[in-house]
Amino acid sequence: MDPLILELCREDPRFAYEAYEFVCEAVSYTQESLGRGQEFDADDRHVSGAELLRGICELAIREFGMMASVVFKQWGVKTTDDIGDIVFKLIKVKRLSKSDRDEPEDFHDLFDLHQALTEGFEFTLGDKPAKRSKR
């Protein structure tokens, strides 16, 4: 376990350790999916708040499927603002970096996180109702 993240969890217990780890993983995922991998310098790898939020949702759905929203709620992450809080706490302990143009407001109420994590999933029942056995 990362001692820097553990300290963040002790300072502010709103978010689970796993939420911080997931955001770090999602930064790399987002950079790669946008073609801004490790071969680029820091400025060229930069992702905006909106790009990161999209990447976080994509990765969450990929890893957790229709349970993504439930997992995020378990971690204490309910809004895009929560993700911004996590990002800037990780910046504070130098686990992530930022550009001069990055602000916490970049994450403020951009969309409904629960909806983004559940969109596209549909619960369906079979075409025919199950037959009851006769007693």
Residue frames as qw, qx, qy, qz and C-alpha x, y, z in Angstrom:
[[0.000, 0.889, 0.458, 0.000, 0.00, 0.00, 0.00],
 [0.376, 0.548, -0.016, 0.747, 1.16, 3.50, -0.81],
 [0.383, -0.411, -0.519, 0.644, 1.94, 5.40, 2.42],
 [0.015, 0.031, -0.087, -0.996, 1.07, 8.73, 0.79],
 [0.459, -0.304, -0.548, -0.630, -2.41, 7.49, -0.07],
 [0.538, -0.407, -0.701, 0.232, -2.82, 5.94, 3.36],
 [0.225, -0.246, -0.315, 0.889, -2.07, 9.33, 4.89],
 [0.253, -0.128, -0.316, -0.905, -4.70, 10.95, 2.64],
 [0.554, -0.374, -0.691, -0.276, -7.24, 8.40, 3.86],
 [0.457, -0.381, -0.585, 0.552, -6.35, 9.18, 7.48],
 [0.074, -0.125, -0.069, 0.987, -6.62, 12.95, 6.89],
 [0.523, 0.164, -0.070, -0.834, -9.93, 12.70, 5.02],
 [0.307, -0.012, 0.949, -0.066, -11.79, 9.39, 5.47],
 [0.608, 0.432, 0.135, -0.653, -14.58, 10.29, 3.02],
 [0.732, 0.502, -0.364, -0.283, -12.95, 8.24, 0.26],
 [0.950, -0.204, 0.226, 0.071, -11.64, 4.68, 0.33],
 [0.415, -0.544, 0.571, 0.453, -8.01, 3.90, -0.40],
 [0.549, 0.246, 0.728, 0.327, -9.14, 2.07, -3.56],
 [0.315, 0.895, 0.310, -0.066, -10.71, 5.26, -4.94],
 [0.115, -0.870, 0.353, 0.326, -7.33, 7.01, -4.88],
 [0.476, -0.240, 0.766, 0.358, -5.61, 4.04, -6.51],
 [0.518, 0.545, 0.647, 0.123, -8.31, 3.82, -9.15],
 [0.213, 0.956, 0.055, -0.196, -7.95, 7.51, -10.07],
 [0.253, -0.671, 0.587, 0.375, -4.18, 7.04, -10.49],
 [0.496, 0.077, 0.820, 0.275, -4.81, 4.03, -12.72],
 [0.414, 0.754, 0.507, -0.045, -7.46, 5.95, -14.66],
 [0.031, 0.876, -0.237, -0.419, -5.02, 8.77, -15.43],
 [0.266, -0.374, 0.788, 0.410, -2.70, 6.30, -17.18],
 [0.436, 0.402, 0.801, 0.079, -5.66, 4.60, -18.88],
 [0.294, 0.879, 0.276, -0.255, -6.95, 7.95, -20.14],
 [0.066, -0.753, 0.464, 0.462, -3.54, 9.06, -21.39],
 [0.334, -0.124, 0.873, 0.334, -3.11, 5.79, -23.29],
 [0.401, 0.565, 0.721, -0.008, -6.63, 5.83, -24.75],
 [0.233, 0.931, 0.099, -0.262, -6.05, 9.39, -25.99],
 [0.792, 0.470, -0.019, 0.389, -2.67, 8.45, -27.50],
 [0.009, -0.868, 0.302, -0.394, -0.67, 10.37, -24.89],
 [0.936, -0.251, -0.217, 0.118, 1.37, 7.55, -23.40],
 [0.669, -0.638, 0.108, 0.366, 4.68, 7.48, -21.55],
 [0.675, 0.191, 0.285, 0.653, 6.66, 8.23, -24.70],
 [0.107, 0.807, 0.200, 0.545, 5.48, 11.87, -24.51],
 [0.251, 0.164, -0.473, 0.829, 6.73, 14.54, -22.15],
 [0.029, -0.384, -0.728, 0.567, 4.55, 15.69, -19.23],
 [0.271, 0.384, 0.031, -0.882, 2.90, 18.56, -21.12],
 [0.432, 0.172, -0.641, -0.610, 1.94, 16.32, -24.02],
 [0.278, -0.171, -0.942, 0.082, 0.55, 13.62, -21.67],
 [0.175, 0.100, 0.441, -0.875, -1.69, 16.11, -19.85],
 [0.138, -0.467, -0.808, -0.331, -5.41, 15.32, -19.74],
 [0.249, -0.383, 0.038, -0.889, -8.13, 17.79, -18.82],
 [0.368, -0.036, 0.691, -0.621, -10.60, 17.27, -16.02],
 [0.758, 0.291, 0.061, -0.581, -13.35, 16.42, -18.50],
 [0.634, 0.412, -0.638, -0.144, -11.11, 13.94, -20.36],
 [0.073, 0.254, -0.881, 0.393, -10.13, 12.29, -17.09],
 [0.556, 0.065, 0.498, -0.662, -13.74, 12.00, -15.96],
 [0.804, 0.346, -0.223, -0.430, -14.66, 10.28, -19.24],
 [0.481, 0.406, -0.771, 0.097, -11.67, 7.96, -18.86],
 [0.219, -0.187, 0.775, -0.563, -12.63, 7.16, -15.27],
 [0.735, 0.174, 0.270, -0.597, -16.15, 6.21, -16.33],
 [0.743, 0.422, -0.458, -0.245, -14.89, 4.08, -19.23],
 [0.297, 0.363, -0.839, 0.275, -12.40, 2.24, -17.04],
 [0.408, -0.102, 0.648, -0.635, -14.94, 1.75, -14.24],
 [0.821, 0.250, 0.052, -0.511, -17.46, 0.23, -16.63],
 [0.641, 0.452, -0.617, -0.056, -14.76, -1.93, -18.17],
 [0.189, 0.303, -0.837, 0.413, -13.56, -3.21, -14.78],
 [0.220, 0.075, 0.748, -0.622, -16.79, -3.32, -12.76],
 [0.074, -0.347, -0.820, -0.449, -19.54, -3.50, -15.38],
 [0.331, -0.647, -0.406, -0.554, -22.98, -2.72, -14.09],
 [0.652, -0.590, -0.379, 0.287, -21.63, -2.66, -10.54],
 [0.457, 0.330, -0.084, 0.822, -19.48, 0.44, -11.25],
 [0.256, -0.656, -0.057, -0.707, -21.88, 2.86, -9.60],
 [0.818, -0.537, -0.181, -0.097, -22.20, 0.62, -6.55],
 [0.789, -0.030, -0.178, 0.588, -18.41, 0.33, -6.24],
 [0.217, 0.476, -0.055, 0.851, -18.01, 4.11, -6.44],
 [0.516, -0.671, -0.102, -0.523, -20.66, 4.63, -3.77],
 [0.889, -0.364, -0.203, 0.189, -18.86, 2.10, -1.54],
 [0.636, 0.123, -0.106, 0.754, -15.69, 4.14, -2.02],
 [0.167, -0.686, -0.327, 0.628, -17.53, 7.35, -1.07],
 [0.113, -0.179, 0.429, 0.878, -17.39, 8.73, -4.62],
 [0.316, 0.587, 0.706, -0.240, -20.77, 10.11, -5.62],
 [0.329, 0.909, 0.157, -0.203, -20.12, 13.15, -7.83],
 [0.685, 0.558, -0.046, 0.466, -17.64, 14.52, -10.33],
 [0.147, -0.866, 0.265, -0.397, -16.66, 17.00, -7.59],
 [0.836, -0.465, 0.290, -0.018, -15.61, 14.03, -5.42],
 [0.876, 0.251, 0.131, 0.392, -13.29, 12.86, -8.18],
 [0.276, 0.813, -0.119, 0.499, -11.86, 16.39, -8.39],
 [0.531, -0.764, 0.282, -0.233, -11.22, 16.31, -4.63],
 [0.931, -0.172, 0.263, 0.187, -9.36, 13.02, -5.02],
 [0.692, 0.559, 0.048, 0.454, -7.33, 14.32, -7.96],
 [0.073, 0.847, -0.203, 0.486, -6.22, 17.44, -6.12],
 [0.719, -0.616, 0.305, -0.101, -5.38, 15.50, -2.96],
 [0.919, 0.074, 0.221, 0.319, -3.19, 13.23, -5.11],
 [0.440, 0.747, -0.052, 0.496, -1.58, 16.32, -6.62],
 [0.374, -0.856, 0.212, -0.286, -0.91, 17.65, -3.11],
 [0.762, -0.467, 0.443, 0.076, 1.10, 14.53, -2.23],
 [0.125, 0.666, -0.601, -0.425, 2.79, 14.52, -5.67],
 [0.572, 0.081, 0.815, 0.053, 1.23, 11.26, -6.89],
 [0.480, 0.680, 0.484, 0.271, -0.24, 13.25, -9.80],
 [0.297, -0.236, 0.074, 0.922, 0.87, 16.48, -11.40],
 [0.275, 0.810, 0.492, -0.160, -1.05, 19.42, -12.78],
 [0.414, 0.400, 0.222, 0.787, -0.59, 22.20, -15.24],
 [0.067, -0.100, -0.248, 0.961, -1.04, 25.87, -14.43],
 [0.407, -0.114, -0.317, -0.849, -4.49, 25.78, -16.02],
 [0.505, -0.272, -0.817, -0.063, -5.86, 22.92, -13.89],
 [0.269, -0.302, 0.355, -0.843, -8.35, 23.88, -11.17],
 [0.193, 0.156, 0.908, -0.338, -10.72, 21.94, -8.89],
 [0.486, 0.461, 0.214, -0.711, -13.57, 23.71, -10.70],
 [0.319, 0.343, -0.721, -0.510, -12.70, 21.65, -13.81],
 [0.187, -0.102, -0.977, 0.019, -14.54, 18.79, -12.09],
 [0.241, 0.174, 0.502, -0.812, -17.46, 20.78, -10.70],
 [0.553, 0.416, 0.542, -0.477, -20.83, 19.19, -11.47],
 [0.098, 0.355, -0.640, -0.674, -19.92, 18.23, -15.03],
 [0.608, -0.061, -0.598, -0.519, -22.46, 15.40, -15.23],
 [0.800, -0.366, 0.217, -0.423, -24.40, 12.92, -13.12],
 [0.016, 0.508, -0.861, 0.001, -21.76, 10.34, -12.21],
 [0.550, 0.061, 0.777, -0.299, -24.28, 7.65, -11.23],
 [0.709, 0.585, 0.180, -0.350, -26.06, 8.02, -14.57],
 [0.378, 0.723, -0.548, -0.187, -22.78, 7.90, -16.51],
 [0.123, -0.377, 0.912, -0.108, -21.80, 4.68, -14.75],
 [0.509, 0.206, 0.785, -0.287, -25.16, 2.98, -15.30],
 [0.534, 0.586, -0.117, -0.599, -26.02, 4.20, -18.80],
 [0.476, 0.441, -0.684, -0.333, -26.28, 1.51, -21.41],
 [0.015, 0.043, -0.978, 0.204, -27.04, -1.31, -19.00],
 [0.619, -0.113, -0.201, -0.751, -30.48, -2.80, -19.33],
 [0.336, -0.067, 0.884, -0.317, -32.20, -5.36, -17.20],
 [0.592, 0.105, -0.448, -0.662, -34.36, -7.66, -19.27],
 [0.654, -0.067, 0.676, -0.333, -36.55, -10.61, -18.54],
 [0.260, 0.019, 0.886, 0.384, -37.03, -13.54, -20.86],
 [0.300, -0.072, -0.458, -0.834, -39.69, -13.30, -23.53],
 [0.644, -0.347, -0.588, -0.344, -41.90, -15.87, -21.83],
 [0.481, -0.602, 0.381, -0.511, -42.84, -15.92, -18.18],
 [0.099, 0.254, -0.951, 0.149, -41.56, -18.90, -16.28],
 [0.679, -0.285, -0.514, -0.441, -44.16, -21.63, -15.86],
 [0.439, -0.451, 0.567, -0.532, -45.16, -22.48, -12.35],
 [0.256, 0.054, -0.964, -0.049, -45.12, -26.10, -11.46],
 [0.663, -0.381, -0.262, -0.589, -48.47, -27.59, -10.49],
 [0.101, -0.324, 0.814, -0.472, -48.75, -29.03, -7.02]]
